């Protein structure tokens, strides 16, 4: 909004946080619109980026996966939950 701009034409940090809070409260988050929180699957569907997206991305880059129990590795519970929620045609 024009009234929220400084003399430089930029928003103050306070105004940025306020604007983000208003958008969040109204349900207008930018992650769904600009695609940062979603990706296209092989079969053309749009899906949220989750555990399996990150696993496949890491394998494609040729990086090694973390071993069980290491810091940052997915737990068994997380893997089972993602397998349960993933929809396979």
Biopython code that builds the backbone (N, CA, C, O; Angstrom):
import numpy as np
from Bio.PDB.StructureBuilder import StructureBuilder

atoms = [
    (1, "UNK", "N", (0.831, -1.171, 0.000)),
    (1, "UNK", "CA", (0.000, 0.000, 0.000)),
    (1, "UNK", "C", (0.874, 1.232, 0.000)),
    (1, "UNK", "O", (1.945, 1.238, 0.607)),
    (2, "UNK", "N", (0.425, 2.286, -0.681)),
    (2, "UNK", "CA", (1.230, 3.500, -0.787)),
    (2, "UNK", "C", (1.429, 4.179, 0.555)),
    (2, "UNK", "O", (2.489, 4.759, 0.790)),
    (3, "UNK", "N", (0.459, 4.128, 1.431)),
    (3, "UNK", "CA", (0.566, 4.775, 2.727)),
    (3, "UNK", "C", (1.571, 4.096, 3.643)),
    (3, "UNK", "O", (2.007, 4.694, 4.627)),
    (4, "UNK", "N", (1.950, 2.847, 3.335)),
    (4, "UNK", "CA", (2.868, 2.099, 4.182)),
    (4, "UNK", "C", (4.328, 2.255, 3.766)),
    (4, "UNK", "O", (5.206, 1.660, 4.391)),
    (5, "UNK", "N", (4.606, 3.033, 2.737)),
    (5, "UNK", "CA", (5.965, 3.166, 2.234)),
    (5, "UNK", "C", (6.718, 4.285, 2.948)),
    (5, "UNK", "O", (6.127, 5.284, 3.357)),
    (6, "UNK", "N", (8.039, 4.101, 3.094)),
    (6, "UNK", "CA", (8.906, 5.135, 3.653)),
    (6, "UNK", "C", (9.145, 6.205, 2.592)),
    (6, "UNK", "O", (8.596, 6.134, 1.492)),
    (7, "UNK", "N", (9.963, 7.191, 2.927)),
    (7, "UNK", "CA", (10.332, 8.219, 1.959)),
    (7, "UNK", "C", (11.130, 7.621, 0.805)),
    (7, "UNK", "O", (11.107, 8.134, -0.314)),
    (8, "UNK", "N", (11.848, 6.510, 1.101)),
    (8, "UNK", "CA", (12.656, 5.835, 0.078)),
    (8, "UNK", "C", (11.792, 5.019, -0.876)),
    (8, "UNK", "O", (12.275, 4.566, -1.913)),
    (9, "UNK", "N", (10.542, 4.829, -0.543)),
    (9, "UNK", "CA", (9.668, 4.003, -1.359)),
    (9, "UNK", "C", (9.669, 2.547, -0.923)),
    (9, "UNK", "O", (9.164, 1.684, -1.640)),
    (10, "UNK", "N", (10.239, 2.263, 0.260)),
    (10, "UNK", "CA", (10.309, 0.894, 0.768)),
    (10, "UNK", "C", (9.451, 0.767, 2.018)),
    (10, "UNK", "O", (9.140, 1.759, 2.677)),
    (11, "UNK", "N", (9.070, -0.471, 2.336)),
    (11, "UNK", "CA", (8.297, -0.734, 3.545)),
    (11, "UNK", "C", (9.246, -0.916, 4.726)),
    (11, "UNK", "O", (10.327, -1.489, 4.581)),
    (12, "UNK", "N", (8.841, -0.433, 5.879)),
    (12, "UNK", "CA", (9.639, -0.626, 7.088)),
    (12, "UNK", "C", (9.493, -2.081, 7.536)),
    (12, "UNK", "O", (8.522, -2.741, 7.170)),
    (13, "UNK", "N", (10.445, -2.588, 8.322)),
    (13, "UNK", "CA", (10.331, -3.973, 8.814)),
    (13, "UNK", "C", (9.021, -4.212, 9.570)),
    (13, "UNK", "O", (8.425, -5.284, 9.467)),
    (14, "UNK", "N", (8.586, -3.221, 10.317)),
    (14, "UNK", "CA", (7.320, -3.344, 11.039)),
    (14, "UNK", "C", (6.164, -3.523, 10.055)),
    (14, "UNK", "O", (5.309, -4.387, 10.247)),
    (15, "UNK", "N", (6.142, -2.716, 9.017)),
    (15, "UNK", "CA", (5.060, -2.791, 8.031)),
    (15, "UNK", "C", (5.096, -4.117, 7.274)),
    (15, "UNK", "O", (4.043, -4.661, 6.941)),
    (16, "UNK", "N", (6.287, -4.645, 6.997)),
    (16, "UNK", "CA", (6.408, -5.942, 6.310)),
    (16, "UNK", "C", (5.797, -7.055, 7.164)),
    (16, "UNK", "O", (5.043, -7.889, 6.664)),
    (17, "UNK", "N", (6.137, -7.056, 8.472)),
    (17, "UNK", "CA", (5.597, -8.073, 9.376)),
    (17, "UNK", "C", (4.082, -7.932, 9.504)),
    (17, "UNK", "O", (3.354, -8.924, 9.530)),
    (18, "UNK", "N", (3.624, -6.690, 9.584)),
    (18, "UNK", "CA", (2.191, -6.425, 9.708)),
    (18, "UNK", "C", (1.450, -6.904, 8.465)),
    (18, "UNK", "O", (0.397, -7.535, 8.562)),
    (19, "UNK", "N", (2.006, -6.602, 7.309)),
    (19, "UNK", "CA", (1.399, -7.007, 6.043)),
    (19, "UNK", "C", (1.338, -8.535, 5.930)),
    (19, "UNK", "O", (0.334, -9.095, 5.490)),
    (20, "UNK", "N", (2.439, -9.205, 6.338)),
    (20, "UNK", "CA", (2.470, -10.671, 6.297)),
    (20, "UNK", "C", (1.439, -11.266, 7.251)),
    (20, "UNK", "O", (0.786, -12.254, 6.917)),
    (21, "UNK", "N", (1.289, -10.673, 8.435)),
    (21, "UNK", "CA", (0.317, -11.168, 9.413)),
    (21, "UNK", "C", (-1.106, -11.011, 8.897)),
    (21, "UNK", "O", (-1.945, -11.888, 9.103)),
    (22, "UNK", "N", (-1.377, -9.911, 8.236)),
    (22, "UNK", "CA", (-2.710, -9.684, 7.666)),
    (22, "UNK", "C", (-2.997, -10.698, 6.575)),
    (22, "UNK", "O", (-4.085, -11.272, 6.527)),
    (23, "UNK", "N", (-2.016, -10.924, 5.689)),
    (23, "UNK", "CA", (-2.196, -11.893, 4.602)),
    (23, "UNK", "C", (-2.424, -13.296, 5.154)),
    (23, "UNK", "O", (-3.261, -14.047, 4.652)),
    (24, "UNK", "N", (-1.659, -13.642, 6.208)),
    (24, "UNK", "CA", (-1.798, -14.974, 6.808)),
    (24, "UNK", "C", (-3.178, -15.138, 7.431)),
    (24, "UNK", "O", (-3.812, -16.184, 7.287)),
    (25, "UNK", "N", (-3.640, -14.101, 8.125)),
    (25, "UNK", "CA", (-4.951, -14.155, 8.767)),
    (25, "UNK", "C", (-6.072, -14.265, 7.745)),
    (25, "UNK", "O", (-7.101, -14.890, 8.000)),
    (26, "UNK", "N", (-5.864, -13.653, 6.593)),
    (26, "UNK", "CA", (-6.882, -13.686, 5.549)),
    (26, "UNK", "C", (-6.761, -14.924, 4.666)),
    (26, "UNK", "O", (-7.621, -15.180, 3.822)),
    (27, "UNK", "N", (-5.694, -15.687, 4.865)),
    (27, "UNK", "CA", (-5.509, -16.898, 4.066)),
    (27, "UNK", "C", (-4.847, -16.636, 2.734)),
    (27, "UNK", "O", (-4.900, -17.487, 1.846)),
    (28, "UNK", "N", (-4.231, -15.497, 2.570)),
    (28, "UNK", "CA", (-3.576, -15.147, 1.316)),
    (28, "UNK", "C", (-2.074, -15.354, 1.419)),
    (28, "UNK", "O", (-1.312, -14.397, 1.278)),
    (29, "UNK", "N", (-1.639, -16.564, 1.659)),
    (29, "UNK", "CA", (-0.206, -16.811, 1.732)),
    (29, "UNK", "C", (0.345, -16.954, 0.327)),
    (29, "UNK", "O", (-0.333, -17.471, -0.560)),
    (30, "UNK", "N", (1.560, -16.503, 0.123)),
    (30, "UNK", "CA", (2.142, -16.504, -1.214)),
    (30, "UNK", "C", (2.715, -17.855, -1.610)),
    (30, "UNK", "O", (2.935, -18.086, -2.799)),
    (31, "UNK", "N", (2.969, -18.766, -0.660)),
    (31, "UNK", "CA", (3.605, -20.031, -1.013)),
    (31, "UNK", "C", (2.735, -20.864, -1.947)),
    (31, "UNK", "O", (3.266, -21.544, -2.825)),
    (32, "UNK", "N", (1.444, -20.830, -1.787)),
    (32, "UNK", "CA", (0.576, -21.622, -2.649)),
    (32, "UNK", "C", (0.443, -20.979, -4.029)),
    (32, "UNK", "O", (0.324, -21.690, -5.026)),
    (33, "UNK", "N", (0.460, -19.665, -4.102)),
    (33, "UNK", "CA", (0.266, -18.983, -5.375)),
    (33, "UNK", "C", (1.505, -19.000, -6.252)),
    (33, "UNK", "O", (1.408, -19.239, -7.456)),
    (34, "UNK", "N", (2.679, -18.748, -5.661)),
    (34, "UNK", "CA", (3.880, -18.660, -6.476)),
    (34, "UNK", "C", (4.577, -20.004, -6.660)),
    (34, "UNK", "O", (5.577, -20.079, -7.373)),
    (35, "UNK", "N", (4.075, -21.062, -6.035)),
    (35, "UNK", "CA", (4.599, -22.393, -6.269)),
    (35, "UNK", "C", (5.820, -22.754, -5.446)),
    (35, "UNK", "O", (6.406, -23.811, -5.678)),
    (36, "UNK", "N", (6.229, -21.932, -4.501)),
    (36, "UNK", "CA", (7.402, -22.259, -3.701)),
    (36, "UNK", "C", (7.145, -23.452, -2.791)),
    (36, "UNK", "O", (8.081, -24.186, -2.473)),
    (37, "UNK", "N", (5.916, -23.664, -2.368)),
    (37, "UNK", "CA", (5.600, -24.756, -1.463)),
    (37, "UNK", "C", (5.062, -25.975, -2.177)),
    (37, "UNK", "O", (4.709, -26.963, -1.534)),
    (38, "UNK", "N", (4.993, -25.923, -3.518)),
    (38, "UNK", "CA", (4.454, -27.036, -4.286)),
    (38, "UNK", "C", (5.391, -27.410, -5.429)),
    (38, "UNK", "O", (6.305, -26.661, -5.774)),
    (39, "UNK", "N", (5.148, -28.573, -6.003)),
    (39, "UNK", "CA", (5.914, -29.012, -7.176)),
    (39, "UNK", "C", (5.009, -29.863, -8.055)),
    (39, "UNK", "O", (3.962, -30.331, -7.609)),
    (40, "UNK", "N", (5.413, -30.060, -9.297)),
    (40, "UNK", "CA", (4.671, -30.903, -10.228)),
    (40, "UNK", "C", (5.197, -32.325, -10.134)),
    (40, "UNK", "O", (6.408, -32.548, -10.171)),
    (41, "UNK", "N", (4.295, -33.282, -10.013)),
    (41, "UNK", "CA", (4.694, -34.685, -9.962)),
    (41, "UNK", "C", (4.879, -35.218, -11.375)),
    (41, "UNK", "O", (4.568, -34.536, -12.350)),
    (42, "UNK", "N", (5.394, -36.455, -11.479)),
    (42, "UNK", "CA", (5.622, -37.052, -12.799)),
    (42, "UNK", "C", (4.333, -37.190, -13.596)),
    (42, "UNK", "O", (4.331, -37.066, -14.821)),
    (43, "UNK", "N", (3.228, -37.449, -12.883)),
    (43, "UNK", "CA", (1.958, -37.619, -13.582)),
    (43, "UNK", "C", (1.199, -36.300, -13.751)),
    (43, "UNK", "O", (0.025, -36.312, -14.123)),
    (44, "UNK", "N", (1.849, -35.169, -13.486)),
    (44, "UNK", "CA", (1.254, -33.866, -13.761)),
    (44, "UNK", "C", (0.461, -33.227, -12.642)),
    (44, "UNK", "O", (-0.043, -32.116, -12.807)),
    (45, "UNK", "N", (0.336, -33.902, -11.496)),
    (45, "UNK", "CA", (-0.398, -33.316, -10.378)),
    (45, "UNK", "C", (0.466, -32.286, -9.663)),
    (45, "UNK", "O", (1.692, -32.322, -9.763)),
    (46, "UNK", "N", (-0.167, -31.378, -8.948)),
    (46, "UNK", "CA", (0.544, -30.432, -8.101)),
    (46, "UNK", "C", (0.468, -30.953, -6.680)),
    (46, "UNK", "O", (-0.618, -31.232, -6.172)),
    (47, "UNK", "N", (1.629, -31.085, -6.030)),
    (47, "UNK", "CA", (1.683, -31.628, -4.681)),
    (47, "UNK", "C", (2.579, -30.766, -3.807)),
    (47, "UNK", "O", (3.435, -30.034, -4.304)),
    (48, "UNK", "N", (2.371, -30.862, -2.492)),
    (48, "UNK", "CA", (3.222, -30.144, -1.551)),
    (48, "UNK", "C", (4.603, -30.779, -1.534)),
    (48, "UNK", "O", (4.746, -31.987, -1.722)),
    (49, "UNK", "N", (5.614, -29.956, -1.308)),
    (49, "UNK", "CA", (6.963, -30.476, -1.162)),
    (49, "UNK", "C", (7.063, -31.093, 0.223)),
    (49, "UNK", "O", (6.806, -30.426, 1.225)),
    (50, "UNK", "N", (7.432, -32.352, 0.278)),
    (50, "UNK", "CA", (7.493, -33.050, 1.550)),
    (50, "UNK", "C", (8.708, -33.939, 1.637)),
    (50, "UNK", "O", (9.713, -33.702, 0.969)),
    (51, "UNK", "N", (8.615, -34.954, 2.456)),
    (51, "UNK", "CA", (9.728, -35.855, 2.714)),
    (51, "UNK", "C", (10.214, -36.534, 1.437)),
    (51, "UNK", "O", (11.411, -36.520, 1.148)),
    (52, "UNK", "N", (9.305, -37.123, 0.676)),
    (52, "UNK", "CA", (9.717, -37.862, -0.520)),
    (52, "UNK", "C", (10.261, -36.939, -1.598)),
    (52, "UNK", "O", (11.161, -37.330, -2.341)),
    (53, "UNK", "N", (9.739, -35.725, -1.701)),
    (53, "UNK", "CA", (10.282, -34.748, -2.641)),
    (53, "UNK", "C", (11.752, -34.486, -2.321)),
    (53, "UNK", "O", (12.600, -34.472, -3.214)),
    (54, "UNK", "N", (12.044, -34.277, -1.029)),
    (54, "UNK", "CA", (13.414, -33.997, -0.612)),
    (54, "UNK", "C", (14.330, -35.202, -0.799)),
    (54, "UNK", "O", (15.491, -35.039, -1.173)),
    (55, "UNK", "N", (13.825, -36.410, -0.543)),
    (55, "UNK", "CA", (14.629, -37.626, -0.730)),
    (55, "UNK", "C", (14.995, -37.793, -2.193)),
    (55, "UNK", "O", (16.158, -38.039, -2.514)),
    (56, "UNK", "N", (14.020, -37.663, -3.088)),
    (56, "UNK", "CA", (14.285, -37.829, -4.518)),
    (56, "UNK", "C", (15.218, -36.751, -5.043)),
    (56, "UNK", "O", (16.068, -37.029, -5.889)),
    (57, "UNK", "N", (15.075, -35.531, -4.557)),
    (57, "UNK", "CA", (15.930, -34.419, -4.970)),
    (57, "UNK", "C", (17.380, -34.681, -4.560)),
    (57, "UNK", "O", (18.307, -34.423, -5.327)),
    (58, "UNK", "N", (17.565, -35.196, -3.343)),
    (58, "UNK", "CA", (18.909, -35.473, -2.843)),
    (58, "UNK", "C", (19.559, -36.620, -3.629)),
    (58, "UNK", "O", (20.742, -36.550, -3.960)),
    (59, "UNK", "N", (18.785, -37.678, -3.928)),
    (59, "UNK", "CA", (19.314, -38.806, -4.700)),
    (59, "UNK", "C", (19.702, -38.364, -6.105)),
    (59, "UNK", "O", (20.726, -38.794, -6.636)),
    (60, "UNK", "N", (18.884, -37.506, -6.703)),
    (60, "UNK", "CA", (19.156, -37.013, -8.057)),
    (60, "UNK", "C", (20.449, -36.205, -8.092)),
    (60, "UNK", "O", (21.178, -36.238, -9.084)),
    (61, "UNK", "N", (20.733, -35.484, -7.013)),
    (61, "UNK", "CA", (21.953, -34.685, -6.927)),
    (61, "UNK", "C", (23.179, -35.552, -6.639)),
    (61, "UNK", "O", (24.308, -35.065, -6.695)),
    (62, "UNK", "N", (22.962, -36.839, -6.329)),
    (62, "UNK", "CA", (24.067, -37.757, -6.079)),
    (62, "UNK", "C", (24.618, -37.685, -4.669)),
    (62, "UNK", "O", (25.721, -38.165, -4.412)),
    (63, "UNK", "N", (23.870, -37.095, -3.753)),
    (63, "UNK", "CA", (24.327, -36.984, -2.371)),
    (63, "UNK", "C", (23.901, -38.226, -1.594)),
    (63, "UNK", "O", (22.902, -38.865, -1.925)),
    (64, "UNK", "N", (24.672, -38.561, -0.556)),
    (64, "UNK", "CA", (24.355, -39.721, 0.267)),
    (64, "UNK", "C", (23.295, -39.352, 1.295)),
    (64, "UNK", "O", (23.261, -38.230, 1.800)),
    (65, "UNK", "N", (22.438, -40.307, 1.592)),
    (65, "UNK", "CA", (21.405, -40.110, 2.592)),
    (65, "UNK", "C", (22.021, -40.270, 3.980)),
    (65, "UNK", "O", (23.026, -40.962, 4.143)),
    (66, "UNK", "N", (21.421, -39.635, 4.967)),
    (66, "UNK", "CA", (21.885, -39.782, 6.346)),
    (66, "UNK", "C", (21.480, -41.161, 6.859)),
    (66, "UNK", "O", (20.438, -41.699, 6.484)),
    (67, "UNK", "N", (22.315, -41.714, 7.711)),
    (67, "UNK", "CA", (22.018, -43.028, 8.280)),
    (67, "UNK", "C", (20.974, -42.903, 9.381)),
    (67, "UNK", "O", (20.764, -41.828, 9.942)),
    (68, "UNK", "N", (20.322, -44.031, 9.681)),
    (68, "UNK", "CA", (19.312, -44.065, 10.744)),
    (68, "UNK", "C", (19.896, -43.561, 12.044)),
    (68, "UNK", "O", (21.002, -43.940, 12.429)),
    (69, "UNK", "N", (19.151, -42.706, 12.718)),
    (69, "UNK", "CA", (19.571, -42.208, 14.016)),
    (69, "UNK", "C", (20.471, -40.978, 13.971)),
    (69, "UNK", "O", (20.671, -40.327, 14.996)),
    (70, "UNK", "N", (21.020, -40.646, 12.795)),
    (70, "UNK", "CA", (21.844, -39.439, 12.688)),
    (70, "UNK", "C", (20.981, -38.204, 12.830)),
    (70, "UNK", "O", (19.776, -38.235, 12.580)),
    (71, "UNK", "N", (21.612, -37.121, 13.235)),
    (71, "UNK", "CA", (20.896, -35.862, 13.376)),
    (71, "UNK", "C", (20.447, -35.401, 11.982)),
    (71, "UNK", "O", (21.250, -35.337, 11.051)),
    (72, "UNK", "N", (19.167, -35.087, 11.855)),
    (72, "UNK", "CA", (18.631, -34.606, 10.591)),
    (72, "UNK", "C", (18.056, -35.697, 9.699)),
    (72, "UNK", "O", (17.430, -35.391, 8.685)),
    (73, "UNK", "N", (18.253, -36.948, 10.050)),
    (73, "UNK", "CA", (17.692, -38.042, 9.266)),
    (73, "UNK", "C", (16.217, -38.210, 9.613)),
    (73, "UNK", "O", (15.828, -38.002, 10.762)),
    (74, "UNK", "N", (15.380, -38.588, 8.622)),
    (74, "UNK", "CA", (13.965, -38.795, 8.942)),
    (74, "UNK", "C", (13.783, -39.999, 9.861)),
    (74, "UNK", "O", (14.485, -41.002, 9.736)),
    (75, "UNK", "N", (12.851, -39.888, 10.767)),
    (75, "UNK", "CA", (12.586, -40.984, 11.696)),
    (75, "UNK", "C", (11.685, -42.014, 11.023)),
    (75, "UNK", "O", (11.082, -41.748, 9.982)),
    (76, "UNK", "N", (11.605, -43.178, 11.627)),
    (76, "UNK", "CA", (10.712, -44.223, 11.112)),
    (76, "UNK", "C", (9.267, -43.730, 11.105)),
    (76, "UNK", "O", (8.503, -44.026, 10.187)),
    (77, "UNK", "N", (8.908, -42.986, 12.127)),
    (77, "UNK", "CA", (7.552, -42.455, 12.244)),
    (77, "UNK", "C", (7.247, -41.506, 11.085)),
    (77, "UNK", "O", (6.151, -41.542, 10.527)),
    (78, "UNK", "N", (8.204, -40.664, 10.725)),
    (78, "UNK", "CA", (8.005, -39.715, 9.626)),
    (78, "UNK", "C", (7.862, -40.441, 8.293)),
    (78, "UNK", "O", (7.044, -40.058, 7.457)),
    (79, "UNK", "N", (8.651, -41.479, 8.099)),
    (79, "UNK", "CA", (8.582, -42.242, 6.847)),
    (79, "UNK", "C", (7.251, -42.971, 6.747)),
    (79, "UNK", "O", (6.606, -42.942, 5.699)),
    (80, "UNK", "N", (6.835, -43.622, 7.821)),
    (80, "UNK", "CA", (5.551, -44.343, 7.803)),
    (80, "UNK", "C", (4.390, -43.376, 7.571)),
    (80, "UNK", "O", (3.461, -43.687, 6.825)),
    (81, "UNK", "N", (4.441, -42.202, 8.209)),
    (81, "UNK", "CA", (3.382, -41.211, 8.045)),
    (81, "UNK", "C", (3.320, -40.716, 6.603)),
    (81, "UNK", "O", (2.232, -40.529, 6.057)),
    (82, "UNK", "N", (4.480, -40.503, 5.983)),
    (82, "UNK", "CA", (4.487, -40.017, 4.606)),
    (82, "UNK", "C", (4.031, -41.109, 3.632)),
    (82, "UNK", "O", (3.408, -40.802, 2.616)),
    (83, "UNK", "N", (4.329, -42.364, 3.925)),
    (83, "UNK", "CA", (3.871, -43.457, 3.073)),
    (83, "UNK", "C", (2.366, -43.616, 3.174)),
    (83, "UNK", "O", (1.703, -43.953, 2.193)),
    (84, "UNK", "N", (1.825, -43.372, 4.365)),
    (84, "UNK", "CA", (0.399, -43.519, 4.589)),
    (84, "UNK", "C", (-0.377, -42.421, 3.860)),
    (84, "UNK", "O", (-1.460, -42.668, 3.329)),
    (85, "UNK", "N", (0.185, -41.203, 3.837)),
    (85, "UNK", "CA", (-0.529, -40.072, 3.240)),
    (85, "UNK", "C", (-0.292, -39.920, 1.757)),
    (85, "UNK", "O", (-1.075, -39.251, 1.082)),
    (86, "UNK", "N", (0.771, -40.521, 1.220)),
    (86, "UNK", "CA", (1.029, -40.365, -0.208)),
    (86, "UNK", "C", (0.007, -41.172, -0.998)),
    (86, "UNK", "O", (-0.327, -42.303, -0.645)),
    (87, "UNK", "N", (-0.477, -40.570, -2.063)),
    (87, "UNK", "CA", (-1.497, -41.208, -2.888)),
    (87, "UNK", "C", (-0.856, -41.696, -4.164)),
    (87, "UNK", "O", (-0.384, -40.898, -4.975)),
    (88, "UNK", "N", (-0.837, -42.994, -4.345)),
    (88, "UNK", "CA", (-0.254, -43.569, -5.552)),
    (88, "UNK", "C", (-1.381, -44.052, -6.446)),
    (88, "UNK", "O", (-2.284, -44.750, -5.985)),
    (89, "UNK", "N", (-1.338, -43.683, -7.742)),
    (89, "UNK", "CA", (-2.435, -44.085, -8.667)),
    (89, "UNK", "C", (-2.446, -45.560, -8.961)),
    (89, "UNK", "O", (-3.299, -46.033, -9.711)),
]
sb = StructureBuilder()
sb.init_structure("model")
sb.init_model(0)
sb.init_chain("A")
sb.init_seg("    ")
for serial, (resi, resn, name, xyz) in enumerate(atoms, 1):
    if name == "N":
        sb.init_residue(resn, " ", resi, " ")
    sb.init_atom(name, np.array(xyz, "f"), 0.0, 1.0, " ", f" {name:<3s}", serial, name[0])
structure = sb.get_structure()
